[in-house]
Amino acid sequence: MKQFIEFIAKNLVDNPDTVVVDEKQTDQKKIVYTLKVGAEDVGKVIGKQGKTAQAIRILLTAVAAKEGKRAILEILD
């Protein structure tokens, strides 16, 4: 799932070298992913009214549910 988030984020931003995804497992079924991008690319990842970020979260939820887990995506400024 980490590679999935990186793939999506790197294709959205202008500077894909600044994309960093951290993974932290809080318990056996819950994983928190933290996405960091360059300051100039945050708006592209979030999108208008947060629609792009919401779409990424929906896809991540579907992939995680398939594996029997719960995933949370946090986007840092």
Helices and strands as residue ranges (DSSP letters): H 2-12, G 16-18, E 20-25, E 30-36, G 39-41, H 42-46, G 48-50, H 51-66, E 70-76
